[in-house]
Amino acid sequence: MKMLFDGLQFVAEFDAGFSFKKKKEVRDAIIKNGGILSYLLNRKTDYLLLSNPEKIESFKCRSAIQKGVPVVNVDFIFKCIEESLVIDAKRCEVVSESNKKAFQKGKISETKKRRSAGQKRTILPSNVKFWARDDLNAPFFDEPASKLIKWAVYERESNAVKSCLVIEVAVCLQRDDPKNYRILVNSGTNFSQKREKDEFFVSGDSEETVATFAGLCQQAGHNRWNKSTSLPPAHLGSVKLHAMLSSFLPDQSPDESVLQLVYAMWEESMGQLLRRITKPLNEFDLDMVRHSFAYSLTLSCAQVEEIEGILLQMKSSIQTRSPPSEMESLLNDLVEKLTLREKPSKVTLSEIASFQNLCQLIRDLICVQEANGGQPTTPIAKYTALGCRIGHVSEGSSEYEEVLERIKTSNSNASAISVRNIFRIQRCIEDEQFNTAVGNNTTLFHASNVKNFVGILSR
């Protein structure tokens, strides 16, 4: 069934005095009747809704008039609903006094408006105010309540050093802020965590924001930046951008040291299984399994849960000092279901804990297999399957020295620790969910056996 506003796109210019309740009424009325409420004024826009006729001289309204988009008051929506049809826009059209006189004198024609509609407006970055993000006087922008609507990632290379430039546009959805659009600009080298440029521009006008974004992209082209189709380095761009792009853009190819680390993780995980159980895998050559990881787990999560149930019964049997025959029966069940290579001569709480860890390892590998439609077989596939970004920290860099110093100061016998490599790990979803407003953030240390790394990183 066709709805009243099917295929129609509206852009709203709400005045600061227009209450949140009224805004919600307008939004709900459009969406419930099949319309689209957009934040950007462009050639797809059918109507610009204006809550205050006195704002007809605003940048957005002038842009709408240039593009031939009718500027109507918000009553237009409710009159259409009341009459069950899309009424003539002229019944609710808002026209400024200057435009009325211009039309009367023939200075503005329909032909001129149609020509302007196809033109792309740009504003040079030098003509607007940009704020450094660490400037205490910079205007506040509610980033957690914002939504990304445009972005561009550029790269270039000079003297064998790769650099990246990120430009992104966000709109704040929750706050009644007159300046609810932001353009964030970050640039820096790929190997350093330092940002050479970290600044932003705020505006209350979508057209001005889009025009400034176009100006920044134009300037990037003039400065020989090339558009990139890879994820930017972890320290450039917002958390929201990384979380969104990581789902469909490839990460920059990890270097050899990262692939060696990933190889060691999978080798330890599979080695632990191969040492303890006989049939965790389909029939594959053992050497091939170890070196190419072309394997497929035959156990399911339901079977793992059953094995974990047996282990809990064994633990209870030890604690309650049950008859040996009960423990023997449970142990036989465990050997059969887990296909153990050797039957333990004596079961202790420590041995049960090691079997529980083995179950968790199997569960982690099953999850990776299900998430990737099978176990990864190539180095890049194994890296991608972990679901996080791993980068090698260059020795001698400020980041490397900072981590090294933290390790030394946290250990009373610093000479006992030998640092071979330092890697940076980023999980975009966790970064997005992390509440930075709590404060008192500090770095914590955690140690685990290498065989657990696949599970820890992929969860």
C-alpha positions in Angstrom: 0.0 0.0 0.0 1.4 3.4 -1.0 1.9 5.8 1.8 1.4 9.5 1.7 5.0 10.6 1.6 6.5 7.6 -0.2 9.6 8.7 -2.1 9.7 12.2 -0.7 12.8 13.5 1.1 12.5 16.3 3.6 15.1 18.5 5.3 14.2 20.3 8.4 15.5 23.7 9.6 14.3 23.8 13.2 14.8 27.0 15.1 16.4 26.9 18.6 13.0 28.0 20.1 11.2 25.0 18.5 10.7 22.5 21.3 12.0 19.0 21.3 8.4 17.7 21.5 7.3 19.6 18.4 10.5 18.4 16.6 9.6 14.8 17.5 6.0 15.3 16.2 7.2 16.5 12.8 9.8 13.7 12.5 7.3 11.0 13.5 4.7 12.4 11.1 7.1 12.2 8.2 8.5 8.8 8.9 5.2 7.1 9.8 3.8 8.3 6.5 6.7 6.8 4.5 8.8 10.0 4.1 12.6 10.4 4.5 14.0 12.9 6.9 17.5 13.8 5.8 20.2 16.0 7.4 21.7 17.1 4.1 20.2 19.4 1.5 20.9 18.2 -2.0 19.3 17.6 -5.4 17.3 14.7 -3.9 15.6 17.0 -1.4 11.9 17.6 -2.2 11.0 20.1 0.6 12.8 22.2 3.1 10.7 22.6 6.3 11.1 25.8 8.2 9.9 26.3 11.8 10.5 30.0 11.9 9.7 32.1 8.8 12.2 34.8 10.0 15.0 32.4 9.2 14.3 32.5 5.5 17.5 34.4 4.9 19.6 31.6 6.4 22.3 29.9 4.3 20.3 26.7 4.1 17.2 28.5 2.9 19.1 30.5 0.3 20.7 27.2 -0.9 17.3 25.6 -1.2 15.9 28.5 -3.3 19.0 28.3 -5.6 18.4 24.6 -6.0 14.7 25.1 -6.7 13.6 23.2 -3.5 10.3 24.6 -2.1 10.8 26.2 1.4 7.6 25.5 3.4 6.6 25.9 7.0 6.2 22.8 9.2 2.4 23.1 8.9 2.8 21.7 5.4 3.3 18.2 6.9 0.1 18.3 9.0 -2.0 19.8 6.3 -1.0 17.0 3.9 -1.9 14.4 6.5 -5.2 16.2 7.3 -6.2 16.2 3.6 -4.7 12.8 2.8 -2.7 14.2 -0.1 0.5 16.1 -0.8 -0.9 19.6 -1.2 0.5 22.4 -3.4 3.7 23.7 -1.8 2.7 27.3 -2.6 0.0 27.0 0.1 2.6 26.8 2.8 5.6 28.4 1.0 7.8 30.8 2.9 9.3 33.5 0.7 11.4 36.4 2.0 10.6 40.0 1.2 13.8 40.4 -0.8 12.9 37.4 -2.9 9.4 38.6 -3.5 10.8 41.9 -4.9 13.4 40.1 -6.9 10.7 37.9 -8.5 8.5 40.9 -9.2 11.5 42.6 -11.0 12.3 39.4 -12.9 15.8 39.1 -11.4 15.3 35.5 -10.4 14.0 33.1 -13.0 13.0 29.4 -12.8 15.6 28.7 -15.5 18.4 30.2 -13.4 17.3 28.2 -10.4 17.5 24.9 -12.3 21.0 25.7 -13.5 22.1 26.5 -10.0 20.7 23.2 -8.8 23.4 21.2 -10.6 26.3 23.3 -9.3 28.5 22.1 -6.4 29.3 24.7 -3.9 32.7 24.7 -2.1 34.0 26.8 0.7 37.7 27.1 1.1 38.9 25.9 4.6 40.8 29.2 5.0 37.4 31.0 5.0 36.0 29.2 8.1 37.1 28.8 11.7 38.8 25.5 12.6 39.5 24.6 16.3 42.3 22.5 17.7 40.7 19.6 19.6 42.8 20.4 22.6 41.8 24.0 22.7 39.9 24.7 26.0 37.9 27.4 24.3 36.7 25.1 21.5 33.0 24.6 21.2 31.5 21.4 22.6 30.3 18.7 20.3 28.5 15.6 21.7 30.4 12.9 19.8 28.7 9.9 21.5 25.3 11.2 20.4 26.5 11.9 16.8 26.2 10.0 13.5 28.7 9.9 10.7 27.3 11.1 7.4 30.3 11.8 5.1 34.0 10.9 5.1 37.1 10.7 3.0 40.4 9.0 3.5 43.6 10.0 1.6 47.2 8.8 1.6 50.5 9.9 0.0 54.1 8.9 0.3 57.2 11.1 0.6 60.7 10.0 1.2 59.5 6.4 1.8 57.2 7.7 4.6 53.5 7.0 4.2 51.0 9.6 5.5 47.3 9.6 5.9 44.6 12.3 5.9 41.1 11.7 7.3 38.1 14.1 6.8 34.8 13.2 8.3 31.4 14.9 8.8 29.1 14.1 11.8 25.8 15.4 12.9 24.6 15.4 16.5 21.2 13.7 16.8 20.3 14.3 20.4 21.2 17.7 21.6 19.3 20.9 20.7 22.5 22.6 19.7 22.5 25.4 17.0 25.8 24.1 15.8 25.1 20.4 15.4 27.4 19.6 12.4 31.1 18.9 12.8 33.9 18.3 10.3 36.9 16.5 11.9 40.3 16.6 10.1 43.2 14.3 11.2 46.5 13.7 9.5 49.8 12.1 10.4 52.3 9.4 9.4 51.3 5.7 9.5 54.2 4.6 11.8 53.8 7.3 14.5 51.0 7.8 17.0 51.3 11.5 16.8 48.7 13.5 14.9 50.2 16.3 12.8 46.8 17.8 12.3 43.9 17.4 14.7 41.2 20.1 14.3 37.5 20.5 13.7 34.9 22.9 12.3 31.3 23.2 13.6 28.3 24.7 12.0 24.5 24.8 12.3 24.0 24.6 8.6 24.2 21.4 6.6 24.8 23.2 3.3 27.7 25.2 4.7 29.1 21.9 6.2 28.9 20.0 2.9 30.4 23.0 1.0 33.3 23.1 3.5 33.8 19.3 3.2 34.0 19.7 -0.6 36.5 22.5 -0.1 38.7 20.3 2.1 38.6 17.4 -0.4 39.4 19.8 -3.2 42.4 21.2 -1.2 43.6 17.6 -0.5 43.6 16.9 -4.3 45.6 20.1 -4.9 48.1 19.0 -2.3 48.6 15.6 -4.0 46.8 13.5 -1.6 45.3 10.3 -3.2 42.0 8.7 -2.2 42.6 5.5 -0.2 40.4 2.4 -0.1 42.1 1.0 3.1 41.4 1.6 6.7 43.3 4.6 8.1 45.9 4.1 10.9 44.3 3.5 14.3 45.3 6.9 15.6 43.7 8.9 12.8 40.0 9.4 12.5 37.2 8.9 15.1 36.3 5.7 16.8 33.0 5.7 15.0 34.7 5.9 11.7 36.9 3.0 12.4 34.1 0.9 13.8 32.0 1.5 10.6 34.8 1.2 8.0 36.3 -2.0 9.6 33.2 -3.9 8.6 33.7 -3.4 4.9 37.1 -1.9 4.2 40.3 -4.0 4.2 43.0 -3.3 6.8 46.3 -2.2 5.4 48.4 -5.3 4.9 50.0 -6.4 8.2 53.8 -6.5 8.1 55.8 -9.8 8.4 56.3 -9.5 12.2 52.5 -9.3 12.7 51.9 -12.3 10.5 54.6 -14.2 12.5 52.9 -13.3 15.7 49.5 -14.5 14.4 51.1 -17.7 13.1 52.6 -18.4 16.6 49.1 -17.8 18.2 47.4 -20.4 15.9 50.3 -22.8 16.2 50.1 -22.8 20.0 46.3 -23.1 20.0 46.3 -26.1 17.6 49.4 -27.6 19.2 47.6 -27.7 22.6 44.7 -29.6 21.0 46.9 -32.0 19.1 48.8 -32.8 22.3 45.7 -33.7 24.3 43.1 -35.2 22.1 43.1 -37.5 19.1 40.2 -36.4 16.9 39.7 -32.7 17.1 40.0 -32.5 13.4 38.7 -34.0 10.2 41.1 -36.3 8.5 44.0 -34.1 7.4 47.7 -34.7 7.3 49.2 -33.6 10.7 52.0 -31.6 9.1 49.5 -29.8 6.9 47.3 -29.0 9.9 50.2 -27.4 11.8 51.6 -25.3 9.0 48.6 -24.3 6.9 45.8 -24.7 9.5 43.5 -26.3 6.9 41.4 -27.9 9.6 37.8 -28.2 10.6 36.7 -28.9 14.2 34.4 -31.9 14.5 33.1 -31.0 18.0 30.1 -28.7 18.4 29.4 -26.2 21.1 26.7 -28.5 22.4 29.2 -31.3 22.8 31.6 -29.0 24.5 28.9 -28.0 27.0 28.2 -31.7 27.6 31.9 -32.3 28.3 32.0 -29.2 30.7 29.0 -30.8 32.5 31.1 -34.0 33.0 34.0 -31.9 34.4 31.7 -30.2 36.9 30.5 -33.6 38.1 34.0 -34.8 38.5 34.9 -31.7 40.5 31.9 -32.2 42.7 32.9 -35.9 43.1 36.3 -34.9 44.4 34.9 -32.3 46.8 32.3 -34.7 48.2 34.6 -37.7 48.3 32.3 -39.9 46.2 33.1 -43.6 45.7 36.0 -44.3 43.2 33.6 -46.1 40.9 31.6 -42.9 40.3 34.8 -41.0 39.3 35.9 -43.9 37.1 32.6 -43.8 35.2 32.8 -40.0 34.7 36.5 -40.3 33.6 35.5 -42.9 31.0 32.8 -40.6 29.7 35.3 -37.8 29.4 37.9 -39.9 27.5 35.3 -41.0 25.1 33.6 -37.6 24.4 36.8 -35.6 24.4 38.8 -38.3 22.6 41.7 -38.0 24.9 45.1 -39.4 23.8 45.8 -40.7 27.3 43.6 -41.5 30.2 44.7 -39.7 33.3 45.9 -42.1 36.0 44.6 -39.7 38.7 42.2 -36.9 38.5 42.9 -33.8 40.6 41.2 -30.3 40.7 44.2 -28.9 38.9 43.8 -31.5 36.1 40.1 -30.7 35.8 40.9 -27.0 35.5 43.3 -27.8 32.6 40.5 -29.7 30.9 38.1 -26.7 31.4 40.7 -24.5 29.8 40.9 -27.0 26.9 37.1 -26.8 26.5 37.3 -23.0 26.3 40.0 -23.2 23.7 37.8 -25.6 21.6 34.8 -23.3 22.0 36.9 -20.3 20.8 38.1 -22.1 17.7 34.5 -23.2 16.9 33.3 -19.6 17.2 36.1 -18.5 14.8 35.2 -21.3 12.4 31.5 -20.4 12.5 32.1 -16.6 12.1 34.3 -17.1 9.1 32.5 -20.0 7.3 35.3 -22.4 8.0 38.8 -22.2 9.5 41.2 -19.7 7.9 43.8 -21.2 5.7 46.1 -18.3 4.7 48.2 -16.0 6.9 46.0 -13.0 6.0 42.8 -15.0 6.6 44.1 -16.1 10.0 44.8 -12.4 10.8 41.4 -11.3 9.6 39.7 -14.1 11.6 40.9 -12.6 14.9 38.6 -9.6 14.3 41.0 -6.9 15.5 43.8 -4.8 14.1 47.4 -5.6 15.1 50.2 -3.2 14.3 53.9 -3.5 15.0 55.4 -0.7 17.1 58.7 0.5 15.7 61.6 0.2 18.0 62.9 3.6 19.0 59.6 5.3 18.5 58.0 7.4 21.3 55.2 4.8 21.7 57.8 2.0 22.0 59.8 3.8 24.6 56.7 4.7 26.6 55.6 1.0 26.8 59.2 -0.1 27.6 59.4 2.4 30.4 56.0 1.2 31.8 57.3 -2.4 31.8 60.5 -1.5 33.6 58.9 0.6 36.3 56.3 -2.0 37.0 58.8 -4.7 37.7 61.2 -4.7 40.6 63.8 -6.7 38.7 63.7 -5.0 35.3 66.8 -6.9 34.0 64.7 -10.1 34.1 62.4 -8.9 31.3 63.6 -9.0 27.7 61.3 -7.2 25.2 61.5 -8.8 21.8 58.6 -6.9 20.1 55.8 -4.6 21.0 52.4 -4.8 19.1 49.5 -2.5 19.2 46.0 -4.1 19.2 42.8 -2.3 18.5 39.2 -3.6 18.6 36.9 -0.9 17.1 33.7 -2.0 18.8 35.3 -1.9 22.3 36.8 1.5 21.6 33.4 2.8 20.6 31.7 1.4 23.7 34.5 2.6 26.1 33.3 5.5 28.3 36.1 8.0 28.3 34.0 10.4 30.4 34.6 8.3 33.6 38.2 9.5 33.8 41.1 8.1 35.8 42.1 5.9 32.9 45.3 3.8 33.4 47.2 1.1 31.6 46.8 -2.4 33.1 49.0 -5.5 32.6 47.6 -8.9 31.8 49.5 -12.2 31.2 48.2 -15.4 29.6 49.5 -18.4 27.9 50.0 -17.9 24.1 47.6 -20.8 23.4 44.8 -18.5 24.8 45.5 -15.6 22.5 43.3 -16.7 19.7 40.4 -16.9 22.0 41.1 -13.6 23.8 41.5 -11.6 20.7 38.6 -13.1 18.7 36.0 -12.9 21.4 
